[in-house]
Amino acid sequence: MAEKKTEEEVKIDTNKQEKLKEKVESQNKDDEVKEMNPEQLRKQLSNKNSDYIYRLQKELETQGKMSAEDADKRVDDLLADLVVAQRHGQPASTFYGMAPKLKAADMLKPKKKTAADIPFWQYAVDSALLYIALFVGIFGVIALFTPNSKNNSQMGILSLVLVGGVMGVFMTKYNEWVLPSAGKNRKIPWSKLIWGFILMLVILFACFWVLAIPALRIINPVLSGVANIIIAAAAYGIRWVFRRHFQIIGSVFNPATTNK
């Protein structure tokens, strides 16, 4: 009985090894396909898939008003994945789930930008400009109704810009740490938050200490309320241009969900 059981186990192990070997061989063939050039890939297409690709190219030329050469290049980018799908029994219509006409329309449709496409530095600059506009604007309004605020050296324009900028960068990083990606739960990294907050305070105190040096007060003047409001408006205007140029979605107060 024990001997029979051992033989069965050996048979099972052999089957597993054969399946694993087949899987590896299949993966190797898929990798070989991805290394082929477009001309080689086109020769691998079945008659059905060749017809699909032909009609897709014609739709790209018609809908996209592009030359045959440009349409050919757009289709070349699809060939490797299509041939791999074909090897696994999926024709183009099933693989893409749509007719050539709809596939062409989908390819020509501008890709919607997501939060995951936007690098950290762009969000950080956007947030810094927003906080600078808020801080300088608020203190500008306060200065309009509180003339004695000019006696407070820590309300100099450079101090306000530093506070706003550092806060903007920190809050951007805070959102990155705390907010979960789409469909995922994320454990709040309290140690990072605490150390990040401490680092922010250290940077601010160091900057204030340096700016408090009498010789440097000339670069940190306390401006009038009107001047502060003008600078705040300029910062917000620069942010508006920056966001349009880089097509930034979401903000530090309304973060866009990332999909990573």
Backbone bond lengths (Angstrom), bond angles and torsions (degrees), N, CA, C in turn:
res aa  C-N    CA-C-N  psi(-1)  N-CA   C-N-CA  omega(-1)  CA-C   N-CA-C  phi
1 M - - - 1.471 - - 1.529 111.01 -
2 A 1.348 113.17 -42.82 1.459 118.64 179.48 1.510 110.82 -65.22
3 E 1.366 115.01 -38.77 1.461 119.82 179.67 1.522 110.75 -65.72
4 K 1.361 115.76 -40.82 1.461 120.78 178.68 1.524 111.08 -63.46
5 K 1.319 115.70 -40.86 1.459 120.89 179.27 1.517 110.52 -63.88
6 T 1.301 115.41 -40.22 1.454 119.92 179.30 1.522 110.81 -63.77
7 E 1.311 117.09 -40.46 1.461 121.53 178.42 1.531 110.97 -63.45
8 E 1.343 115.55 -38.77 1.466 119.89 178.50 1.526 110.56 -65.67
9 E 1.337 115.10 -41.09 1.460 119.42 179.13 1.524 110.78 -63.69
10 V 1.340 115.34 -40.72 1.460 119.71 178.51 1.522 110.26 -62.49
11 K 1.335 115.40 -41.05 1.463 120.57 179.59 1.526 110.86 -63.24
12 I 1.343 115.71 -41.53 1.471 120.68 178.78 1.520 110.35 -63.97
13 D 1.341 115.84 -44.74 1.464 120.03 179.29 1.523 111.12 -62.00
14 T 1.324 115.54 -39.33 1.469 119.92 179.03 1.523 110.90 -63.45
15 N 1.328 115.68 -42.30 1.468 120.30 178.27 1.523 111.34 -62.69
16 K 1.338 115.43 -40.82 1.461 120.14 179.04 1.523 110.68 -63.62
17 Q 1.333 115.37 -42.70 1.459 119.64 -179.99 1.524 111.40 -64.53
18 E 1.333 115.61 -39.53 1.463 119.70 179.05 1.526 111.29 -65.08
19 K 1.339 115.37 -41.71 1.468 119.58 178.40 1.526 110.79 -64.77
20 L 1.341 115.23 -41.16 1.462 119.59 179.07 1.525 110.37 -64.56
21 K 1.346 115.32 -40.52 1.460 120.28 178.96 1.523 110.72 -63.25
22 E 1.337 116.23 -42.95 1.461 120.76 178.44 1.525 111.30 -63.02
23 K 1.339 115.30 -39.19 1.459 120.19 179.65 1.522 110.74 -64.74
24 V 1.338 116.09 -43.06 1.462 120.81 179.71 1.526 110.43 -64.96
25 E 1.336 115.72 -43.86 1.467 119.93 179.12 1.525 111.18 -62.13
26 S 1.329 115.98 -41.02 1.463 120.43 178.48 1.523 111.06 -63.52
27 Q 1.340 115.77 -41.84 1.461 120.36 179.05 1.523 110.70 -65.03
28 N 1.337 116.01 -39.69 1.470 119.97 178.61 1.526 111.08 -62.88
29 K 1.332 115.94 -40.12 1.462 120.02 178.38 1.525 110.97 -66.19
30 D 1.341 115.92 -38.13 1.470 119.68 176.83 1.525 110.33 -62.70
31 D 1.338 115.48 -41.42 1.468 119.86 178.99 1.528 110.84 -64.66
32 E 1.329 116.22 -37.60 1.464 120.18 178.14 1.525 110.52 -63.74
33 V 1.320 115.81 -39.63 1.466 120.42 178.87 1.523 110.44 -60.85
34 K 1.325 116.62 -42.26 1.462 120.99 -177.51 1.523 112.90 -67.85
35 E 1.338 116.33 -16.85 1.461 120.69 178.59 1.527 112.26 -89.81
36 M 1.327 117.65 -8.48 1.465 121.37 -178.22 1.525 111.06 -74.28
37 N 1.325 115.57 152.83 1.461 119.75 175.73 1.530 109.10 -84.23
38 P 1.333 118.13 165.39 1.472 120.85 -176.53 1.528 114.33 -54.40
39 E 1.329 116.81 -39.16 1.467 119.59 -179.46 1.528 111.27 -62.69
40 Q 1.336 116.00 -42.25 1.465 120.11 178.38 1.524 110.97 -66.71
41 L 1.329 115.78 -39.16 1.464 120.09 -178.81 1.526 111.50 -64.88
42 R 1.318 116.84 -39.00 1.463 119.90 -179.70 1.532 111.24 -63.31
43 K 1.323 116.12 -33.18 1.465 120.06 178.38 1.526 111.80 -69.87
44 Q 1.345 116.24 -21.35 1.460 120.82 -179.56 1.532 112.44 -82.80
45 L 1.326 116.76 -14.76 1.463 120.27 -175.90 1.528 111.93 -69.60
46 S 1.310 114.87 142.92 1.468 120.38 174.04 1.526 108.50 -73.37
47 N 1.316 117.03 166.39 1.468 120.68 179.32 1.523 111.24 -58.45
48 K 1.334 115.16 -39.88 1.468 120.46 -179.22 1.524 110.90 -65.01
49 N 1.331 116.21 -44.45 1.462 120.06 -179.83 1.527 111.54 -71.75
50 S 1.329 117.23 -33.48 1.467 120.59 176.76 1.522 110.27 -62.47
51 D 1.324 115.92 -40.91 1.462 120.43 177.72 1.519 110.70 -64.89
52 Y 1.337 117.03 -40.02 1.470 121.73 179.08 1.530 109.33 -62.00
53 I 1.332 116.44 -46.88 1.461 120.99 -178.65 1.528 110.84 -64.10
54 Y 1.322 116.66 -39.58 1.468 120.56 179.06 1.528 110.37 -61.20
55 R 1.324 116.35 -47.36 1.469 120.27 -179.81 1.524 111.46 -67.61
56 L 1.339 116.53 -34.12 1.463 120.53 178.03 1.524 110.30 -64.15
57 Q 1.329 116.88 -43.98 1.462 120.16 178.59 1.524 111.48 -61.09
58 K 1.329 116.52 -41.77 1.462 120.17 179.30 1.527 111.40 -64.32
59 E 1.320 116.66 -37.99 1.471 120.71 178.34 1.527 110.57 -67.31
60 L 1.328 117.00 -38.44 1.466 120.36 177.84 1.523 110.48 -63.60
61 E 1.324 116.52 -40.38 1.463 120.59 178.38 1.525 110.73 -64.56
62 T 1.339 115.86 -41.33 1.469 120.30 -177.25 1.524 111.84 -74.82
63 Q 1.336 116.39 -53.76 1.465 120.34 -176.34 1.527 112.42 -71.57
64 G 1.332 115.54 -40.51 1.461 119.55 -177.06 1.507 113.85 -89.14
65 K 1.330 116.68 -3.52 1.463 121.91 -178.87 1.525 110.76 49.61
66 M 1.331 115.28 46.31 1.457 120.97 -179.27 1.522 110.31 -113.65
67 S 1.309 115.30 163.82 1.457 120.49 179.64 1.527 109.95 -73.34
68 A 1.335 115.55 163.56 1.468 120.35 178.89 1.522 110.61 -61.57
69 E 1.329 115.83 -34.58 1.468 120.07 180.00 1.525 111.26 -66.37
70 D 1.342 116.71 -43.70 1.469 120.20 179.28 1.526 111.23 -65.96
71 A 1.326 116.44 -40.97 1.466 120.25 178.29 1.519 110.32 -63.86
72 D 1.326 115.58 -37.75 1.460 121.39 178.69 1.530 110.55 -61.57
73 K 1.335 116.58 -41.83 1.466 121.05 179.86 1.522 111.36 -66.74
74 R 1.331 116.55 -38.72 1.470 119.73 179.24 1.525 110.43 -63.77
75 V 1.318 116.28 -39.78 1.464 120.66 -179.33 1.526 111.02 -71.74
76 D 1.331 116.84 -33.64 1.472 120.43 -180.00 1.526 111.78 -55.76
77 D 1.336 116.53 -33.46 1.468 120.60 -179.22 1.527 112.46 -67.78
78 L 1.330 116.95 -17.97 1.467 120.94 -177.40 1.527 113.25 -94.63
79 L 1.317 116.57 -17.95 1.461 120.62 -167.99 1.523 114.89 -61.69
80 A 1.339 117.41 -43.30 1.469 119.85 -176.53 1.527 111.49 -59.54
81 D 1.336 116.57 -49.66 1.470 120.05 -179.77 1.525 111.27 -65.46
82 L 1.327 116.18 -34.76 1.463 119.85 -179.84 1.529 111.36 -67.49
83 V 1.326 117.10 -41.75 1.467 120.49 178.93 1.525 110.80 -65.99
84 V 1.336 116.72 -38.98 1.469 120.31 176.74 1.525 109.79 -61.75
85 A 1.336 116.87 -44.99 1.468 120.74 178.38 1.525 110.47 -62.51
86 Q 1.314 116.39 -38.64 1.466 121.25 178.73 1.527 110.55 -61.99
87 R 1.319 117.27 -39.74 1.465 121.46 178.49 1.527 111.75 -60.86
88 H 1.334 114.93 -29.84 1.466 120.17 -178.43 1.532 111.97 -97.69
89 G 1.325 115.97 17.18 1.463 120.24 173.02 1.506 116.42 86.35
90 Q 1.344 117.46 13.69 1.463 120.20 179.92 1.526 110.78 -106.19
91 P 1.320 118.48 114.19 1.466 119.94 174.47 1.531 109.77 -73.33
92 A 1.306 116.47 166.03 1.467 121.30 -176.19 1.520 112.58 -56.99
93 S 1.336 116.64 -41.83 1.469 119.91 -178.10 1.521 111.65 -62.10
94 T 1.337 116.35 -35.15 1.470 120.57 178.33 1.522 110.71 -78.94
95 F 1.321 116.39 -41.65 1.468 121.57 -178.05 1.526 111.14 -61.60
96 Y 1.322 117.26 -43.83 1.467 121.00 -179.29 1.521 112.45 -90.35
97 G 1.327 116.19 -20.22 1.456 119.94 178.41 1.512 114.16 68.92
98 M 1.325 116.68 23.35 1.468 119.98 179.81 1.522 110.49 -160.34
99 A 1.315 115.36 158.24 1.460 121.47 178.98 1.528 110.06 -71.82
100 P 1.341 117.91 161.25 1.469 120.84 179.99 1.527 113.79 -52.83
101 K 1.327 117.00 -38.23 1.463 120.51 -179.18 1.522 111.06 -63.01
102 L 1.331 116.63 -44.20 1.468 120.75 179.71 1.521 111.10 -72.04
103 K 1.328 116.99 -36.43 1.465 120.72 178.28 1.518 110.40 -63.29
104 A 1.327 116.88 -41.00 1.464 120.88 178.03 1.526 110.64 -62.41
105 A 1.327 115.92 -43.44 1.471 120.23 178.80 1.522 110.49 -62.25
106 D 1.331 116.46 -39.30 1.461 121.02 179.14 1.524 110.97 -66.04
107 M 1.331 117.23 -39.97 1.464 121.40 179.53 1.520 111.85 -67.52
108 L 1.312 116.57 -33.05 1.467 121.11 -177.90 1.521 112.69 -83.69
109 K 1.328 116.25 -15.97 1.464 120.54 -179.15 1.528 109.70 -71.03
110 P 1.324 118.29 130.88 1.470 120.50 179.35 1.530 110.72 -58.07
111 K 1.313 115.59 134.92 1.455 120.25 179.63 1.530 110.43 -73.94
112 K 1.314 115.22 129.40 1.460 120.05 -179.61 1.523 110.16 -73.92
113 K 1.312 115.46 128.70 1.454 120.44 -178.56 1.518 110.24 -74.69
114 T 1.335 116.54 140.23 1.461 121.64 178.52 1.518 109.72 -115.95
115 A 1.328 115.94 167.38 1.462 120.47 179.86 1.520 111.42 -60.80
116 A 1.333 116.68 -32.22 1.466 120.57 -179.28 1.524 111.87 -66.40
117 D 1.337 117.21 -20.54 1.466 121.09 -179.98 1.526 112.23 -81.97
118 I 1.319 117.15 -12.79 1.465 121.26 -174.84 1.527 109.87 -98.15
119 P 1.338 118.35 121.62 1.471 120.81 -179.20 1.526 112.33 -68.01
120 F 1.323 115.52 158.68 1.463 121.40 -177.34 1.525 111.90 -57.56
121 W 1.347 117.01 -42.28 1.462 119.14 -173.59 1.528 111.74 -62.17
122 Q 1.337 117.31 -32.98 1.461 119.36 179.15 1.522 111.28 -69.07
123 Y 1.339 116.48 -42.10 1.465 119.56 175.43 1.529 110.50 -64.40
124 A 1.344 117.16 -38.19 1.462 121.10 -178.95 1.529 110.98 -64.59
125 V 1.327 116.74 -44.67 1.469 120.47 178.48 1.526 110.34 -63.74
126 D 1.326 116.51 -43.30 1.467 121.38 178.92 1.527 110.74 -59.04
127 S 1.332 116.51 -46.56 1.467 121.14 -179.17 1.521 111.24 -67.81
128 A 1.339 116.64 -40.46 1.461 120.27 -180.00 1.525 110.65 -61.58
129 L 1.321 117.15 -44.80 1.469 120.51 179.04 1.524 111.33 -63.54
130 L 1.340 116.67 -37.55 1.462 120.06 179.09 1.523 110.79 -66.01
131 Y 1.337 117.15 -45.51 1.461 120.47 179.85 1.526 111.28 -66.75
132 I 1.326 116.76 -37.09 1.467 119.53 177.09 1.526 109.86 -61.88
133 A 1.327 116.31 -45.02 1.466 120.20 178.66 1.527 110.77 -60.56
134 L 1.341 116.74 -41.22 1.464 120.55 -179.21 1.525 111.52 -67.48
135 F 1.347 116.58 -50.94 1.464 119.99 -176.84 1.524 111.50 -63.30
136 V 1.320 116.41 -49.83 1.466 119.64 -178.13 1.526 110.23 -65.39
137 G 1.333 116.95 -39.22 1.459 120.30 179.03 1.517 112.52 -64.60
138 I 1.335 116.71 -44.31 1.472 120.74 179.96 1.521 110.87 -63.02
139 F 1.348 116.62 -46.08 1.462 119.04 179.94 1.525 111.12 -69.35
140 G 1.340 116.41 -26.26 1.458 118.85 175.24 1.515 111.28 -66.53
141 V 1.336 116.09 -43.20 1.466 120.67 177.88 1.527 110.14 -64.58
142 I 1.346 116.34 -42.48 1.472 119.91 178.69 1.521 110.40 -61.12
143 A 1.359 116.05 -41.79 1.466 119.95 -178.60 1.526 111.93 -63.99
144 L 1.327 116.79 -29.50 1.463 119.61 178.87 1.520 111.74 -64.55
145 F 1.336 115.76 -34.11 1.466 120.45 -177.25 1.522 112.74 -103.97
146 T 1.345 116.87 -6.27 1.466 120.10 179.82 1.519 109.21 -132.50
147 P 1.299 118.59 80.93 1.471 122.03 -177.54 1.522 113.31 -56.81
148 N 1.341 117.64 -32.04 1.464 120.52 -177.48 1.525 113.11 -67.69
149 S 1.350 117.68 -9.81 1.465 120.05 -179.78 1.524 111.37 -63.38
150 K 1.336 117.92 -17.01 1.459 120.85 178.71 1.520 112.22 -65.49
151 N 1.304 116.59 -17.65 1.457 120.21 179.53 1.518 112.02 -79.76
152 N 1.316 118.23 -8.48 1.464 122.52 -177.67 1.524 108.91 -93.51
153 S 1.359 116.79 107.87 1.460 120.91 -175.44 1.518 112.38 -65.11
154 Q 1.347 118.20 -24.50 1.454 120.17 -178.08 1.523 112.30 -77.08
155 M 1.297 117.75 -2.38 1.454 120.33 178.20 1.517 111.02 -102.44
156 G 1.327 116.91 20.17 1.455 120.55 174.51 1.521 109.94 -64.58
157 I 1.316 116.88 158.07 1.459 121.33 -174.79 1.525 112.44 -61.89
158 L 1.342 117.35 -39.44 1.461 119.49 -179.43 1.525 111.18 -67.44
159 S 1.340 116.27 -35.72 1.470 120.38 177.01 1.523 110.71 -62.47
160 L 1.327 115.92 -44.46 1.464 120.01 -179.99 1.527 111.53 -64.24
161 V 1.328 116.06 -40.86 1.469 120.19 179.36 1.523 110.49 -64.73
162 L 1.339 116.65 -41.16 1.467 120.35 179.21 1.524 111.51 -64.07
163 V 1.329 116.33 -44.97 1.467 119.85 179.18 1.529 110.16 -60.63
164 G 1.321 116.08 -48.06 1.460 119.79 -179.81 1.516 112.50 -62.25
165 G 1.332 116.85 -44.61 1.460 120.74 -178.89 1.513 112.87 -64.08
166 V 1.336 116.44 -47.33 1.471 120.53 -179.54 1.524 110.64 -65.04
167 M 1.329 116.71 -42.14 1.465 120.07 178.26 1.529 111.27 -62.13
168 G 1.329 116.23 -40.40 1.462 120.03 179.46 1.516 112.21 -61.91
169 V 1.326 116.63 -44.79 1.470 120.70 179.53 1.524 110.40 -65.83
170 F 1.339 116.55 -43.70 1.469 119.81 -178.93 1.524 111.14 -62.97
171 M 1.326 117.52 -44.30 1.462 120.13 -178.24 1.528 111.94 -67.75
172 T 1.332 116.88 -30.28 1.466 119.80 174.94 1.522 109.82 -65.19
173 K 1.334 115.83 -43.94 1.464 120.13 178.58 1.521 110.13 -67.46
174 Y 1.318 116.66 -36.49 1.465 121.47 177.74 1.531 110.46 -58.58
175 N 1.329 116.14 -47.22 1.467 119.72 178.47 1.523 111.56 -61.46
176 E 1.325 116.16 -38.89 1.467 120.55 179.85 1.526 110.92 -64.23
177 W 1.323 116.95 -37.00 1.468 121.25 -179.66 1.522 112.25 -75.43
178 V 1.318 116.36 -41.57 1.467 120.91 -168.81 1.524 113.88 -90.41
179 L 1.331 116.96 -43.57 1.464 119.29 -174.49 1.520 111.19 -74.29
180 P 1.328 117.62 132.33 1.473 121.08 -179.90 1.516 112.11 -76.72
181 S 1.323 115.83 156.59 1.456 120.82 172.41 1.521 107.94 -74.03
182 A 1.318 116.19 166.47 1.465 120.42 -177.80 1.516 111.21 -58.27
183 G 1.329 115.43 127.45 1.465 120.35 175.90 1.514 114.41 75.63
184 K 1.325 117.43 10.13 1.464 119.54 -177.67 1.523 110.23 -128.15
185 N 1.319 115.16 150.88 1.455 120.93 173.28 1.515 108.12 -100.64
186 R 1.291 116.35 142.48 1.456 119.25 -178.79 1.520 109.99 -127.77
187 K 1.316 115.57 131.38 1.458 120.79 177.09 1.524 108.59 -76.91
188 I 1.322 115.84 130.52 1.467 120.05 -177.80 1.527 110.01 -67.78
189 P 1.344 118.36 122.10 1.473 121.50 -179.88 1.529 110.69 -82.08
190 W 1.322 115.53 83.35 1.461 119.80 -175.00 1.522 112.81 -58.67
191 S 1.314 117.50 -37.13 1.470 119.78 -179.12 1.531 110.72 -62.52
192 K 1.336 116.84 -41.76 1.463 120.22 178.21 1.524 111.23 -65.55
193 L 1.337 115.97 -40.14 1.461 119.57 179.98 1.524 111.16 -63.42
194 I 1.330 115.34 -45.06 1.469 119.83 -178.37 1.524 110.72 -64.85
195 W 1.343 116.55 -48.98 1.461 119.70 -179.45 1.525 111.50 -67.02
196 G 1.322 116.56 -34.34 1.458 119.68 177.23 1.523 111.29 -65.56
197 F 1.344 116.31 -40.76 1.463 121.06 178.58 1.528 110.45 -65.70
198 I 1.329 115.95 -41.82 1.470 120.20 178.56 1.523 110.31 -62.91
199 L 1.345 116.36 -43.21 1.467 120.18 179.40 1.521 110.67 -62.09
200 M 1.328 116.67 -40.10 1.458 120.31 178.70 1.528 110.81 -61.42
201 L 1.340 116.29 -44.50 1.464 119.95 179.55 1.521 111.57 -64.22
202 V 1.333 116.15 -40.77 1.470 120.38 179.43 1.529 110.26 -61.52
203 I 1.330 116.26 -44.50 1.466 120.37 179.74 1.526 110.96 -62.51
204 L 1.335 116.34 -43.67 1.465 119.90 -179.48 1.522 111.77 -65.72
205 F 1.338 116.77 -45.52 1.466 119.70 179.60 1.523 110.94 -63.27
206 A 1.333 116.66 -38.56 1.465 120.17 179.03 1.527 110.37 -64.22
207 C 1.324 116.16 -42.46 1.468 120.17 179.08 1.524 111.40 -65.43
208 F 1.339 116.75 -43.18 1.460 120.13 178.91 1.526 111.12 -63.82
209 W 1.331 115.76 -37.68 1.470 119.98 -179.73 1.522 110.23 -64.85
210 V 1.332 115.93 -42.88 1.465 119.99 179.48 1.524 110.45 -66.49
211 L 1.327 116.58 -43.19 1.463 120.06 -178.34 1.526 112.56 -69.72
212 A 1.343 116.29 -18.25 1.469 119.96 179.00 1.525 111.99 -77.01
213 I 1.334 117.09 -13.23 1.465 120.27 177.73 1.535 108.60 -63.02
214 P 1.336 117.47 126.02 1.472 120.92 -175.64 1.527 114.08 -49.88
215 A 1.322 116.91 -39.82 1.468 119.88 -176.99 1.529 112.43 -65.99
216 L 1.324 116.41 -22.11 1.465 120.25 -176.98 1.527 113.25 -99.23
217 R 1.314 116.63 -3.86 1.463 118.46 -178.36 1.522 112.56 -64.55
218 I 1.322 115.50 -19.99 1.462 118.75 -179.78 1.531 112.05 -66.09
219 I 1.348 116.39 -26.63 1.472 119.05 179.53 1.529 111.54 -91.48
220 N 1.335 116.00 0.74 1.462 120.23 -179.95 1.528 110.31 -128.26
221 P 1.326 116.91 56.10 1.469 119.33 -176.13 1.528 112.20 -70.30
222 V 1.305 115.16 150.91 1.463 120.97 174.27 1.523 107.15 -88.74
223 L 1.300 115.63 112.25 1.459 120.34 -175.44 1.523 111.64 -89.49
224 S 1.295 115.03 166.49 1.465 120.16 177.33 1.522 109.62 -71.77
225 G 1.321 115.28 164.20 1.457 119.53 179.93 1.517 112.13 -59.69
226 V 1.323 116.96 -40.65 1.467 121.05 -179.36 1.523 110.54 -63.66
227 A 1.341 116.89 -43.14 1.467 121.20 -179.84 1.528 110.75 -62.73
228 N 1.338 115.96 -42.20 1.467 119.59 178.59 1.532 111.50 -62.23
229 I 1.317 115.65 -42.07 1.468 119.59 -179.61 1.528 110.63 -64.83
230 I 1.338 116.71 -38.61 1.472 120.33 177.65 1.527 110.53 -63.59
231 I 1.345 116.73 -42.99 1.467 120.92 178.88 1.526 110.48 -64.94
232 A 1.338 116.33 -39.60 1.472 120.25 178.36 1.528 110.46 -62.00
233 A 1.329 115.75 -42.82 1.467 119.87 178.95 1.528 110.78 -64.62
234 A 1.347 116.20 -38.10 1.467 120.25 178.66 1.527 110.72 -65.18
235 A 1.343 116.32 -41.89 1.471 120.49 178.87 1.523 110.78 -62.15
236 Y 1.325 115.66 -41.51 1.467 119.00 179.48 1.530 110.83 -68.30
237 G 1.324 116.47 -36.21 1.464 120.06 177.41 1.525 111.70 -64.87
238 I 1.336 116.11 -41.79 1.470 120.47 177.15 1.525 109.72 -62.65
239 R 1.330 116.03 -40.13 1.468 120.07 178.16 1.528 110.51 -62.40
240 W 1.311 117.03 -41.71 1.467 120.80 -179.43 1.525 110.58 -60.88
241 V 1.338 116.49 -44.79 1.468 121.20 178.46 1.529 110.20 -65.11
242 F 1.334 116.34 -42.36 1.470 121.91 -179.78 1.522 110.90 -60.15
243 R 1.332 116.26 -44.43 1.463 120.59 -179.25 1.531 111.29 -65.43
244 R 1.298 117.32 -41.06 1.466 120.47 179.57 1.528 111.09 -67.17
245 H 1.319 115.96 -39.32 1.469 119.86 -177.83 1.528 111.38 -65.51
246 F 1.337 116.67 -43.49 1.467 120.68 -177.41 1.531 112.82 -96.88
247 Q 1.333 116.46 2.64 1.472 121.66 177.57 1.533 110.99 53.85
248 I 1.308 115.67 52.23 1.466 121.56 -178.65 1.521 109.94 -79.32
249 I 1.324 115.46 133.60 1.466 120.95 176.83 1.522 108.61 -112.01
250 G 1.332 116.21 148.85 1.456 119.69 -178.09 1.524 110.72 74.26
251 S 1.319 115.66 175.79 1.462 121.08 178.14 1.519 108.78 -154.22
252 V 1.316 115.89 177.50 1.461 119.74 -178.58 1.528 111.28 -63.28
253 F 1.341 117.57 -29.37 1.462 121.16 179.14 1.529 112.88 -90.57
254 N 1.316 116.19 -17.23 1.463 121.06 178.76 1.531 108.99 -139.97
255 P 1.339 116.34 70.61 1.470 120.44 -174.18 1.523 112.28 -63.88
256 A 1.326 115.30 141.18 1.465 120.94 175.31 1.524 108.54 -81.94
257 T 1.320 116.73 144.51 1.460 121.43 179.84 1.516 110.13 -70.28
258 T 1.338 115.82 133.07 1.455 120.12 177.94 1.510 110.07 -91.36
259 N 1.322 115.90 149.74 1.460 122.19 177.58 1.514 107.93 -124.89
260 K 1.308 115.97 93.39 1.460 120.06 -177.27 1.501 109.42 -119.57
